[in-house]
């Protein structure tokens, strides 16, 4: 069996904290973020935007930005909502979430903007 790497994430070190699966990978650029969101929309998943203060990001509950965008398939509209949420909440983390109706669960969720605290 191979050794599993320990990730040194600590509560007292905000920079070490990770949120969602993609945060363990190198940071995505704008094109990669668009590609992931485009994939979710192509699957028919319903997009929504959530945000939270950095010190509460480990909690299960994040604030919803407006209502979910049920049936939205326009990538640019989703991107505009992510940017609007970030502008309105510059000291919050902002994440994209896509809900899969068929499985009644999240199909994808990842942080798009990290607060600059």
ABEGO torsion letter per residue (X at the ends): XBBBBBBBBBAABAAABBBEAAAABBBBBAAAAAAAAAAAAAAGBBBBBBBBBAAAAABABBBBBEBBBBGBABAAAAAAAAAAAAAABAABBBBBBBBBAAAGBBABBBBABBBAX
